[in-house]
Amino acid sequence: MFYHNLLFMCAFLFVYSVFAGRLESRWIHGALMFVLVGILFGPAVLDVLHFQIRGPGIGVIAEITLAIVLFTDAANVNFKVLRTYNWLPSRLLLIGLPLCLLSGWGFGLLLFDDMPWLEVAILATIVAPTDAALGKAVVTNPAVPAPMREGLNMESGLNDGICVPLLLILLAIVAPIEEGHGTVAHALLVILEEIGIGLLVGAGLAYISAALMKVAIKRKWNSPLWDQLTLMSLAVLAFTMAQELGGSGFIAAFVCGLIAGPLLENKHSYLEHNEGFADLLSVLVWVLFGAVILTNTWPHFSWKTWTYAIASLTLLRMLPVWLSLVGTTLGSESRLFMGWFGPRGLATIVFGVIVMEYELVAMEEIVATAVCAVLLSVVFHGLTANPWVARLRRQAAMTKN
């Protein structure tokens, strides 16, 4: 079965890579196409791909992908640009994100009247992080003003790293308590162990690896061929070492990238390869999302999951962003644009996979709602990105004329 699955995955990757230039110019491209292929190959249609939703397979692929993405996004942070446009990502992260979490929690309490309030908070945390990869047409297009591009890019690169410790704390409080430990004591232990170990591992590996790389480059002991694997292996090393020691691998990967980035010379040549590895693994995650995760969670969809998912992409995201940008020079359409382009993707999927490992009262409803939000995001953000960017391009051209 392993080779059977690998056969179809590699066949799809080959065909897509050959015609990628043509395919990505269409409305249906990227994650949306990968999900549709997953649905086509999955048990719902052709029944070709066979994976178990529980177990190490999908979880490991998704977790390693997120670890590399967290590391790369953190290492890519341009602190010079951040200082220039710091008002925008700062508002999005320090005002918009907390408002998004609070509004998601409040709306969830009203909608899911039978769900424990802490589990509603877990749901709000799962669907809060945004994914720049789904909005690549936005964050990489020069037609979008630079402050808006950098703001959205840095927001998506940092908000998932911010949500990780919050999710861990909530799960520690809600999860079954070991004998002899109270809820508060157990939560504090998780904070100290998972977050503390993750911070120490990430920071320690960042300084050690940066020092080793500087020595190797100075003495010309490095090899361009093997440079392709350097930061990818460092990201996975930080993740796995923290996990092995009982800490959070995601925090370790994020912190390692955040500290190592400014310390590395010519970091962008290294990170280009990381982005390539992340893109490859992301394709696998999106195909598996369509073939397995969506198929298995679909029976648990209800009017409540659809309602919350729609609200999380619209009102619960756009209103906090609008409020966070009050008093800035951005116009009404720019605020709506930034509020709308907060697509949900990889982080939400991985957080959902993590939640599956816990015996929560409303686990199935939480995961189904998160999957529903990602599905709607893939469809609607994927379809609206290029048209709205084209509108901005026309407006910019008219302004110049």
RABELUR-V87613 format. One record per pair of residues at least 24 apart in sequence whose ideal C-beta (glycine too) atoms are under 10 Angstrom apart, sorted by the first residue. I is the first residue (numbers start at 1). GAP is how many residues later the second one is. If there is no record, write none. Layout:
{{I	GAP} {I	GAP}}
This chain:
{{1	48} {1	49} {1	50} {2	48} {2	55} {4	44} {4	45} {4	46} {5	36} {5	43} {5	44} {5	45} {5	46} {5	52} {5	282} {5	283} {5	286} {7	41} {8	29} {8	33} {8	38} {8	40} {8	41} {8	279} {8	283} {9	28} {9	29} {9	32} {9	40} {9	274} {9	275} {9	278} {9	279} {9	282} {11	30} {12	25} {12	26} {12	28} {12	29} {12	37} {12	271} {12	272} {12	275} {13	267} {13	270} {13	271} {13	274} {16	267} {17	263} {17	266} {24	112} {24	113} {24	362} {25	361} {26	360} {27	355} {27	356} {27	357} {27	358} {27	359} {27	360} {28	351} {28	354} {28	355} {29	107} {29	108} {29	353} {29	354} {29	356} {29	357} {30	103} {30	104} {30	105} {30	106} {30	107} {30	249} {30	252} {30	253} {30	256} {30	348} {30	351} {30	352} {30	355} {31	100} {31	102} {31	103} {31	105} {31	251} {31	252} {31	254} {31	255} {31	256} {31	258} {31	259} {31	312} {31	314} {31	315} {31	343} {31	346} {31	347} {31	348} {31	350} {31	351} {32	102} {32	254} {32	258} {32	343} {32	345} {32	346} {32	347} {32	348} {32	349} {32	350} {32	351} {33	250} {33	253} {33	254} {33	257} {33	345} {33	349} {34	248} {34	249} {34	250} {34	251} {34	252} {34	253} {34	254} {34	255} {34	256} {34	257} {34	344} {35	251} {35	252} {35	253} {35	254} {35	255} {35	256} {35	258} {35	259} {35	339} {35	340} {35	343} {35	344} {35	347} {36	250} {36	251} {36	254} {36	342} {36	343} {37	246} {37	249} {37	250} {37	253} {37	254} {38	245} {38	246} {38	247} {38	248} {38	249} {38	250} {38	251} {38	252} {38	253} {38	254} {38	255} {38	256} {38	257} {39	248} {39	250} {39	251} {39	252} {39	255} {39	256} {40	247} {40	250} {40	251} {41	246} {41	247} {41	249} {41	250} {42	245} {42	246} {42	247} {42	248} {42	249} {42	250} {42	251} {42	252} {42	253} {42	254} {43	248} {43	249} {43	252} {43	253} {44	246} {44	247} {44	250} {44	251} {44	254} {45	246} {45	250} {46	245} {47	244} {48	243} {49	238} {49	239} {49	241} {49	242} {49	243} {49	246} {50	241} {50	242} {51	236} {51	237} {51	240} {51	241} {51	242} {51	244} {51	245} {52	240} {52	244} {53	235} {53	239} {53	240} {53	241} {53	242} {53	243} {53	244} {53	300} {53	303} {53	314} {54	242} {54	299} {54	302} {54	303} {57	231} {57	235} {58	226} {58	227} {58	230} {58	231} {58	233} {58	234} {58	235} {58	291} {58	292} {58	295} {58	298} {59	291} {59	294} {59	295} {59	297} {59	298} {60	293} {61	220} {61	221} {61	223} {61	224} {61	227} {61	289} {61	292} {62	219} {62	220} {62	222} {62	223} {62	226} {62	227} {62	231} {62	284} {62	285} {62	287} {62	288} {62	289} {62	290} {62	291} {62	292} {63	176} {63	177} {63	180} {63	186} {63	187} {63	190} {63	222} {63	287} {63	290} {63	291} {64	168} {64	171} {64	172} {64	175} {64	176} {64	185} {64	189} {64	213} {64	214} {64	217} {64	221} {64	286} {65	212} {65	213} {65	214} {65	215} {65	216} {65	217} {65	218} {65	219} {65	220} {65	221} {65	281} {65	284} {65	285} {66	63} {66	94} {66	98} {66	173} {66	183} {66	184} {66	187} {66	188} {66	212} {66	215} {66	216} {66	219} {66	279} {66	280} {66	281} {66	283} {66	284} {66	285} {66	287} {66	288} {67	165} {67	168} {67	169} {67	170} {67	171} {67	172} {67	173} {67	175} {67	176} {67	182} {67	183} {67	185} {67	186} {67	187} {67	189} {67	190} {67	211} {67	214} {67	283} {68	163} {68	164} {68	166} {68	167} {68	168} {68	171} {68	185} {68	189} {68	206} {68	207} {68	209} {68	210} {68	211} {68	212} {68	213} {68	214} {69	62} {69	63} {69	64} {69	87} {69	88} {69	91} {69	166} {69	181} {69	184} {69	185} {69	188} {69	205} {69	206} {69	208} {69	209} {69	210} {69	212} {69	213} {69	276} {69	277} {69	278} {69	281} {70	87} {70	88} {70	90} {70	91} {70	94} {70	132} {70	165} {70	168} {70	169} {70	179} {70	180} {70	181} {70	182} {70	183} {70	184} {70	185} {70	186} {70	187} {70	188} {70	208} {70	276} {70	277} {70	280} {71	90} {71	131} {71	135} {71	160} {71	161} {71	163} {71	164} {71	165} {71	166} {71	167} {71	168} {71	179} {71	181} {71	182} {71	183} {71	184} {71	185} {71	186} {71	187} {71	189} {71	190} {71	200} {71	203} {71	207} {72	85} {72	159} {72	160} {72	163} {72	181} {72	185} {72	189} {72	198} {72	199} {72	200} {72	201} {72	202} {72	203} {72	205} {72	206} {73	59} {73	60} {73	80} {73	81} {73	83} {73	84} {73	85} {73	86} {73	87} {73	88} {73	180} {73	181} {73	184} {73	185} {73	188} {73	198} {73	201} {73	202} {73	205} {74	83} {74	84} {74	86} {74	87} {74	128} {74	132} {74	161} {74	179} {74	180} {74	181} {74	182} {74	183} {74	184} {74	185} {74	186} {74	187} {75	82} {75	131} {75	156} {75	159} {75	160} {75	178} {75	179} {75	181} {75	182} {75	183} {75	184} {75	185} {75	186} {75	187} {75	188} {75	189} {75	192} {75	193} {75	195} {75	196} {75	199} {76	77} {76	78} {76	81} {76	181} {76	182} {76	185} {76	191} {76	192} {76	195} {76	198} {76	199} {77	76} {77	77} {77	80} {77	81} {77	180} {77	181} {77	184} {77	185} {78	72} {78	75} {78	76} {78	183} {78	184} {78	190} {79	182} {79	183} {81	65} {81	66} {81	68} {81	69} {81	72} {81	73} {82	68} {82	69} {82	72} {82	76} {84	62} {84	63} {84	66} {85	61} {85	62} {85	63} {85	64} {85	65} {85	66} {85	69} {86	64} {86	65} {86	68} {87	60} {87	64} {87	238} {87	240} {87	241} {87	242} {88	59} {88	60} {88	61} {88	62} {88	63} {88	64} {88	66} {88	67} {88	236} {88	237} {88	240} {88	242} {88	250} {89	58} {89	61} {89	62} {89	63} {89	64} {89	65} {89	66} {89	67} {89	68} {89	69} {89	70} {90	61} {90	64} {90	65} {90	234} {91	60} {91	64} {91	230} {91	232} {91	233} {91	234} {91	235} {91	236} {91	237} {92	38} {92	59} {92	60} {92	62} {92	63} {92	64} {92	66} {92	67} {92	228} {92	229} {92	232} {92	233} {92	246} {92	247} {92	250} {93	58} {93	61} {93	62} {93	65} {93	66} {93	69} {93	231} {94	68} {94	230} {95	225} {95	226} {95	228} {95	229} {95	230} {95	231} {96	32} {96	55} {96	59} {96	63} {96	221} {96	223} {96	224} {96	225} {96	226} {96	227} {96	228} {96	229} {96	242} {96	243} {96	246} {97	31} {97	32} {97	33} {97	58} {97	61} {97	62} {97	65} {97	66} {97	69} {97	223} {97	224} {97	227} {97	245} {98	30} {98	64} {98	222} {98	226} {99	217} {99	218} {99	220} {99	221} {99	222} {99	223} {99	224} {99	225} {100	24} {100	25} {100	27} {100	28} {100	29} {100	30} {100	59} {100	212} {100	216} {100	217} {100	218} {100	219} {100	220} {100	221} {100	224} {100	239} {100	242} {101	24} {101	26} {101	27} {101	58} {101	61} {101	62} {101	65} {101	215} {101	219} {102	214} {102	218} {103	25} {103	208} {103	209} {103	212} {103	213} {103	214} {103	216} {103	217} {103	220} {104	24} {104	204} {104	207} {104	208} {104	211} {104	212} {104	213} {104	216} {105	211} {106	210} {107	200} {107	201} {107	204} {107	205} {107	208} {107	209} {108	196} {108	200} {108	203} {108	204} {108	208} {108	258} {108	261} {111	192} {111	193} {111	194} {111	196} {111	197} {111	200} {111	258} {112	192} {112	193} {112	195} {112	196} {112	250} {112	253} {112	254} {112	257} {113	191} {114	190} {114	247} {114	248} {114	251} {115	189} {115	245} {115	246} {115	247} {115	250} {115	251} {115	254} {116	58} {116	244} {116	245} {116	246} {118	52} {118	53} {118	55} {118	56} {118	65} {118	242} {118	243} {119	51} {119	52} {119	55} {119	236} {119	239} {119	241} {119	242} {119	243} {119	244} {119	246} {119	247} {120	188} {120	242} {120	246} {121	45} {121	46} {121	48} {121	49} {121	52} {121	53} {122	44} {122	45} {122	48} {122	49} {122	51} {122	52} {122	229} {122	232} {122	233} {122	236} {122	238} {122	240} {122	241} {122	244} {122	248} {123	47} {123	182} {123	185} {123	189} {123	228} {123	229} {123	232} {123	237} {123	239} {123	242} {123	243} {123	244} {123	246} {123	247} {123	250} {124	39} {124	42} {124	46} {124	184} {124	188} {124	192} {125	37} {125	38} {125	39} {125	41} {125	42} {125	43} {125	44} {125	45} {125	46} {125	223} {125	226} {125	230} {126	37} {126	41} {126	44} {126	186} {126	218} {126	221} {126	222} {126	223} {126	224} {126	225} {126	226} {126	228} {126	229} {126	240} {126	241} {126	243} {126	244} {126	247} {126	248} {127	36} {127	181} {127	182} {127	184} {127	185} {127	186} {127	189} {127	190} {127	217} {127	220} {127	221} {127	224} {127	225} {127	239} {127	242} {127	243} {127	245} {127	246} {127	247} {127	250} {128	31} {128	32} {128	34} {128	35} {128	38} {128	39} {128	184} {128	188} {128	189} {128	192} {128	214} {128	216} {128	219} {128	220} {128	223} {129	26} {129	27} {129	29} {129	30} {129	31} {129	32} {129	33} {129	34} {129	35} {129	38} {129	213} {129	215} {129	216} {129	217} {129	218} {129	219} {129	221} {129	222} {130	25} {130	26} {130	27} {130	28} {130	29} {130	30} {130	187} {130	211} {130	212} {130	213} {130	214} {130	215} {130	217} {130	218} {130	247} {130	251} {131	25} {131	26} {131	28} {131	29} {131	151} {131	211} {131	212} {131	213} {131	214} {131	215} {131	216} {131	217} {131	218} {131	243} {131	246} {131	247} {131	250} {132	24} {132	25} {132	28} {132	209} {132	210} {132	211} {132	213} {132	214} {133	142} {133	145} {133	146} {133	149} {133	153} {133	210} {133	212} {133	213} {134	148} {134	152} {134	207} {134	208} {134	209} {134	210} {134	211} {134	212} {134	240} {134	243} {134	244} {134	247} {134	248} {134	251} {135	205} {135	206} {135	207} {135	208} {135	210} {135	242} {135	246} {135	247} {135	249} {135	250} {135	254} {136	143} {136	207} {136	249} {137	204} {137	244} {137	245} {137	247} {137	248} {137	249} {137	250} {137	251} {137	252} {137	253} {138	199} {138	200} {138	202} {138	203} {138	205} {138	243} {138	246} {138	247} {138	248} {138	250} {138	251} {138	254} {139	202} {139	246} {140	249} {141	244} {141	245} {141	248} {141	249} {141	251} {141	252} {142	247} {142	251} {142	254} {143	245} {143	246} {143	247} {143	248} {143	249} {143	250} {143	251} {143	252} {143	253} {143	254} {144	190} {144	193} {144	194} {144	197} {144	244} {144	245} {144	248} {144	249} {144	252} {145	185} {145	189} {145	192} {145	247} {145	251} {147	181} {147	182} {147	183} {147	187} {147	191} {148	182} {148	186} {148	187} {148	189} {148	190} {148	193} {148	244} {151	170} {151	174} {151	179} {151	187} {152	169} {152	185} {152	186} {152	189} {152	190} {152	191} {155	166} {155	183} {155	186} {155	187} {156	185} {156	186} {156	187} {156	189} {156	191} {157	97} {157	100} {157	101} {158	96} {158	100} {159	183} {159	188} {160	90} {160	94} {160	185} {160	186} {160	187} {160	188} {160	190} {160	191} {161	89} {161	90} {161	92} {161	93} {161	94} {161	96} {161	97} {161	186} {162	92} {163	87} {163	184} {163	185} {163	188} {164	30} {164	31} {164	34} {164	84} {164	85} {164	86} {164	87} {164	89} {164	90} {164	183} {164	186} {164	187} {164	190} {165	25} {165	26} {165	29} {165	30} {165	33} {165	34} {165	83} {165	85} {165	86} {165	89} {167	81} {167	83} {167	180} {167	184} {167	187} {167	188} {168	25} {168	26} {168	27} {168	30} {168	79} {168	80} {168	82} {168	83} {168	186} {169	25} {169	26} {170	185} {171	180} {171	183} {171	184} {171	186} {171	187} {171	189} {172	186} {174	181} {174	184} {174	185} {174	186} {174	187} {175	182} {175	183} {175	184} {175	185} {176	182} {176	183} {176	184} {190	56} {190	57} {190	58} {192	55} {193	52} {193	53} {193	54} {193	55} {194	48} {194	49} {194	51} {194	52} {194	53} {194	54} {194	55} {194	56} {194	57} {194	58} {195	52} {195	53} {195	56} {195	57} {196	50} {196	51} {196	52} {196	55} {197	44} {197	45} {197	46} {197	47} {197	48} {197	49} {197	50} {197	51} {197	52} {197	54} {197	55} {198	40} {198	41} {198	43} {198	44} {198	45} {198	47} {198	48} {198	49} {198	50} {198	51} {198	52} {198	53} {198	54} {198	55} {198	56} {198	57} {198	58} {199	43} {199	48} {199	49} {199	52} {199	53} {199	55} {199	56} {199	57} {200	42} {200	45} {200	47} {200	51} {200	52} {200	55} {201	36} {201	37} {201	38} {201	39} {201	40} {201	41} {201	42} {201	43} {201	44} {201	46} {201	47} {201	48} {201	50} {201	51} {201	52} {201	54} {201	55} {202	36} {202	37} {202	39} {202	40} {202	45} {202	46} {202	47} {202	48} {202	49} {202	50} {202	51} {202	52} {202	53} {202	54} {202	55} {202	56} {202	57} {202	58} {203	35} {203	49} {203	52} {203	53} {203	55} {203	56} {203	57} {204	34} {204	37} {204	48} {204	51} {204	52} {204	55} {205	29} {205	30} {205	32} {205	33} {205	36} {205	37} {205	47} {205	48} {205	50} {205	51} {205	54} {205	55} {206	28} {206	32} {206	46} {206	49} {206	50} {206	51} {206	52} {206	53} {206	54} {206	55} {206	56} {206	57} {206	58} {207	49} {207	52} {207	53} {207	56} {208	26} {208	52} {209	24} {209	25} {209	28} {209	29} {209	47} {209	50} {209	51} {209	54} {209	55} {210	24} {210	46} {210	49} {210	50} {210	51} {210	52} {210	53} {210	54} {210	55} {210	57} {211	52} {213	47} {213	50} {213	51} {213	52} {213	54} {213	57} {214	49} {214	50} {214	51} {217	47} {217	48} {217	49} {218	47} {224	45} {227	39} {227	42} {227	43} {227	46} {228	41} {228	42} {228	44} {228	45} {228	46} {228	48} {228	49} {229	41} {229	44} {229	45} {229	48} {230	34} {230	40} {230	43} {230	44} {231	25} {231	26} {231	29} {231	30} {231	33} {231	36} {231	38} {231	39} {231	40} {231	41} {231	42} {231	43} {231	46} {232	38} {232	39} {232	41} {232	42} {232	43} {232	44} {232	45} {232	46} {233	41} {233	44} {234	26} {234	36} {234	40} {235	25} {235	39} {235	42} {235	43} {236	41} {250	97} {250	100} {250	101} {250	104} {278	68} {281	65} {282	63} {282	64} {285	60} {285	61} {285	64} {285	65} {285	68} {286	59} {286	60} {286	63} {286	88} {286	92} {288	61} {289	56} {289	57} {289	60} {289	63} {289	82} {289	85} {289	86} {289	89} {290	85} {290	88} {293	56} {293	59} {293	60} {293	63} {293	74} {293	77} {293	78} {293	81} {293	82} {294	74} {294	77} {294	78} {294	80} {294	81} {294	84} {296	71} {296	72} {296	75} {297	55} {297	67} {297	68} {297	70} {297	71} {297	72} {297	73} {297	74} {297	75} {297	78} {298	70} {298	73} {298	74} {298	77} {299	65} {299	69} {300	63} {300	64} {300	65} {300	66} {300	67} {300	68} {300	69} {300	71} {300	72} {301	64} {301	67} {301	68} {301	70} {301	71} {301	74} {302	63} {302	66} {302	67} {302	70} {304	61} {304	64} {304	65} {304	68} {305	59} {305	60} {305	61} {305	62} {305	63} {305	64} {305	65} {305	66} {305	67} {305	68} {306	62} {306	63} {306	66} {306	67} {306	70} {307	62} {307	65} {308	57} {308	60} {308	61} {308	62} {308	64} {308	65} {309	35} {309	59} {309	60} {309	61} {309	62} {309	63} {309	64} {309	65} {309	66} {309	67} {309	68} {310	62} {310	63} {310	66} {310	70} {311	62} {312	30} {312	32} {312	36} {312	57} {312	58} {312	60} {312	61} {312	64} {312	65} {313	26} {313	27} {313	29} {313	30} {313	31} {313	60} {313	61} {313	63} {313	64} {313	67} {313	68} {314	25} {314	26} {314	62} {314	66} {315	24} {316	26} {317	24} {317	25} {317	26} {317	27} {317	60} {318	24} {333	55} {333	58} {333	59} {333	62} {334	58} {336	52} {337	51} {337	52} {337	54} {337	55} {340	40} {340	41} {340	44} {340	45} {340	48} {341	40} {341	43} {341	44} {341	47} {341	48} {342	35} {342	39} {343	30} {343	31} {343	33} {343	34} {343	35} {343	37} {343	38} {343	39} {343	41} {343	42} {344	26} {344	27} {344	28} {344	29} {344	30} {344	31} {344	32} {344	33} {344	34} {344	37} {345	28} {345	29} {345	32} {345	33} {345	36} {346	28} {347	27} {348	25} {348	26} {348	29} {349	25}}
